[in-house]
Amino acid sequence: MSLTIDDLEKFENYLYNSSETKKYINTLSQEEINSFNKGITEFSHYVNTLRAHQIELVIKKLEQASKDLLDGIDKIKKQIASLKSLATTINIFSELFRVLEGVVSSVLPLP
């Protein structure tokens, strides 16, 4: 089982606020209390560093997803342009066949 940042934050909160911690601190000398507080501060810094790193990873993933989305949109635009070109070509040939039909029917009357 791996620890999550939430687990570390819960432990950090426990260290600061639990009645066991408060009882334990009351048994320490001032030097030990200072050392304990320094340890908690370092732990908090570690948790905050991990949180910031996790946020950076999420931002990087969002940036990549945005890039992929924009690439996909560009591909769709190119496909739409290609389809429009094909539709124009079909319309031109359709009109050409109507003209040819008119020419052929005027030259060769149908019985």
KEKE-3310 file (N, C-alpha, C; in steps of 0.2 Angstrom, whole numbers, plus 5000, padded with zeros to 4 digits):
npx = (5004:5003:5007:4997:4996:4986:4985:4997:4995:4985:4992:5001:4992:4988:5000:5001:4989:4984:4979:4988:5000:5001:5001:5013:5023:5022:5030:5043:5059:5064:5073:5071:5058:5059:5067:5058:5047:5055:5056:5043:5040:5049:5044:5031:5035:5040:5028:5021:5030:5028:5015:5015:5023:5014:5004:5011:5013:5000:4996:5005:5000:4988:4991:4997:4986:4978:4986:4985:4971:4970:4977:4969:4958:4963:4966:4953:4948:4955:4950:4937:4939:4944:4932:4923:4929:4928:4914:4912:4918:4910:4898:4901:4903:4890:4883:4889:4885:4872:4872:4877:4868:4857:4863:4864:4851:4846:4852:4851:4835:4824:4814)
npy = (4994:5011:5027:5042:5059:5065:5056:5059:5072:5070:5064:5074:5083:5076:5076:5089:5092:5082:5075:5066:5070:5083:5079:5072:5082:5090:5083:5085:5093:5110:5111:5099:5100:5111:5104:5094:5102:5108:5096:5093:5104:5102:5091:5096:5104:5095:5088:5099:5101:5089:5090:5102:5097:5087:5094:5101:5090:5087:5099:5098:5086:5091:5101:5093:5086:5096:5100:5088:5089:5100:5096:5086:5094:5101:5091:5087:5099:5099:5087:5091:5102:5094:5086:5096:5101:5089:5088:5100:5096:5085:5092:5100:5090:5085:5095:5096:5084:5086:5097:5090:5080:5088:5093:5081:5076:5086:5084:5071:5067:5059:5045)
npz = (5000:4996:5001:5000:4996:5003:5014:5020:5024:5033:5043:5046:5051:5062:5070:5073:5080:5089:5105:5110:5105:5111:5125:5125:5121:5133:5141:5137:5136:5133:5123:5117:5113:5103:5094:5090:5085:5074:5067:5063:5055:5045:5040:5036:5026:5017:5013:5007:4997:4989:4986:4978:4968:4963:4958:4948:4939:4936:4929:4918:4912:4908:4899:4889:4886:4881:4870:4862:4860:4852:4841:4836:4833:4822:4813:4810:4805:4793:4787:4785:4776:4765:4762:4759:4747:4739:4739:4731:4719:4716:4714:4703:4693:4693:4688:4675:4670:4669:4659:4648:4647:4642:4630:4623:4622:4614:4603:4599:4598:4608:4606)
capx = (5000:5007:5004:4995:4997:4980:4987:5003:4992:4981:4997:5003:4987:4988:5005:5000:4983:4982:4980:4994:5006:5001:5004:5020:5026:5023:5035:5049:5063:5063:5077:5067:5052:5062:5069:5051:5044:5059:5055:5036:5041:5052:5039:5026:5038:5040:5021:5020:5034:5025:5009:5017:5025:5008:5000:5015:5011:4993:4997:5009:4995:4982:4995:4997:4979:4976:4989:4982:4964:4971:4980:4963:4954:4967:4964:4945:4947:4958:4945:4931:4941:4944:4925:4920:4932:4925:4907:4912:4919:4904:4893:4904:4902:4883:4881:4892:4881:4865:4873:4878:4861:4853:4866:4863:4844:4844:4855:4847:4829:4821:4807)
capy = (5000:5017:5033:5047:5066:5065:5052:5063:5078:5068:5062:5080:5086:5072:5078:5096:5093:5076:5075:5062:5074:5088:5076:5070:5088:5092:5079:5086:5099:5115:5109:5093:5103:5114:5099:5091:5107:5108:5090:5094:5110:5099:5086:5100:5107:5089:5087:5104:5100:5084:5093:5106:5092:5083:5100:5102:5084:5088:5104:5095:5082:5095:5104:5088:5084:5102:5100:5083:5091:5105:5092:5083:5099:5103:5085:5087:5104:5096:5082:5095:5105:5089:5085:5102:5100:5083:5091:5105:5092:5082:5097:5102:5084:5084:5101:5094:5079:5090:5100:5084:5077:5093:5093:5074:5076:5091:5082:5065:5067:5053:5042)
capz = (5000:4995:5004:4996:4999:5009:5020:5024:5027:5039:5048:5048:5056:5069:5073:5076:5084:5093:5112:5112:5104:5116:5131:5124:5121:5140:5145:5134:5138:5128:5117:5113:5109:5097:5089:5088:5080:5068:5063:5060:5050:5039:5037:5032:5020:5012:5011:5003:4990:4986:4984:4972:4962:4960:4954:4942:4935:4933:4924:4912:4909:4905:4894:4884:4883:4877:4863:4858:4857:4846:4835:4834:4829:4816:4808:4808:4800:4786:4784:4783:4770:4760:4761:4755:4740:4736:4737:4725:4713:4714:4711:4696:4688:4692:4683:4669:4667:4667:4653:4643:4645:4638:4623:4620:4621:4609:4596:4598:4601:4611:4602)
cpx = (5004:5003:5002:4996:4992:4982:4993:5000:4988:4986:5000:4998:4987:4994:5004:4994:4981:4983:4986:5000:5007:5004:5011:5025:5027:5028:5042:5053:5062:5067:5074:5061:5054:5064:5063:5048:5048:5057:5048:5036:5044:5047:5033:5029:5039:5033:5020:5024:5031:5018:5010:5019:5019:5004:5004:5013:5004:4993:5000:5004:4990:4985:4995:4991:4976:4979:4986:4975:4965:4973:4974:4959:4957:4965:4957:4944:4949:4953:4939:4933:4941:4937:4922:4923:4929:4918:4907:4913:4913:4898:4895:4902:4894:4881:4883:4888:4874:4866:4873:4872:4857:4856:4864:4855:4842:4847:4852:4840:4827:4815:4801)
cpy = (5006:5023:5038:5054:5067:5062:5056:5069:5076:5067:5069:5084:5083:5075:5084:5096:5087:5077:5071:5066:5080:5085:5075:5077:5091:5088:5081:5093:5104:5114:5103:5096:5107:5109:5096:5096:5108:5102:5090:5099:5107:5094:5090:5102:5101:5088:5093:5104:5095:5086:5097:5102:5089:5088:5101:5096:5085:5093:5101:5090:5086:5099:5099:5086:5090:5102:5094:5085:5096:5101:5089:5088:5101:5097:5085:5093:5102:5092:5086:5099:5100:5087:5090:5102:5095:5085:5095:5101:5088:5086:5099:5096:5084:5089:5099:5089:5081:5093:5095:5081:5082:5093:5086:5074:5081:5088:5075:5065:5060:5051:5043)
cpz = (5000:4999:4999:5000:5005:5015:5024:5027:5033:5045:5051:5053:5062:5073:5077:5081:5089:5100:5114:5111:5109:5123:5131:5124:5128:5143:5142:5137:5132:5122:5113:5109:5103:5092:5086:5083:5074:5063:5059:5055:5044:5036:5033:5026:5015:5009:5006:4996:4986:4983:4978:4966:4959:4956:4948:4937:4932:4928:4918:4908:4905:4899:4888:4881:4879:4870:4859:4856:4851:4840:4832:4830:4823:4811:4806:4803:4793:4783:4781:4776:4764:4758:4757:4748:4736:4734:4731:4719:4711:4711:4704:4691:4687:4687:4676:4666:4665:4660:4647:4641:4641:4631:4620:4618:4615:4602:4594:4601:4603:4607:4606)
residu = (MET:SER:LEU:THR:ILE:ASP:ASP:LEU:GLU:LYS:PHE:GLU:ASN:TYR:LEU:TYR:ASN:SER:SER:GLU:THR:LYS:LYS:TYR:ILE:ASN:THR:LEU:SER:GLN:GLU:GLU:ILE:ASN:SER:PHE:ASN:LYS:GLY:ILE:THR:GLU:PHE:SER:HIS:TYR:VAL:ASN:THR:LEU:ARG:ALA:HIS:GLN:ILE:GLU:LEU:VAL:ILE:LYS:LYS:LEU:GLU:GLN:ALA:SER:LYS:ASP:LEU:LEU:ASP:GLY:ILE:ASP:LYS:ILE:LYS:LYS:GLN:ILE:ALA:SER:LEU:LYS:SER:LEU:ALA:THR:THR:ILE:ASN:ILE:PHE:SER:GLU:LEU:PHE:ARG:VAL:LEU:GLU:GLY:VAL:VAL:SER:SER:VAL:LEU:PRO:LEU:PRO)
# end
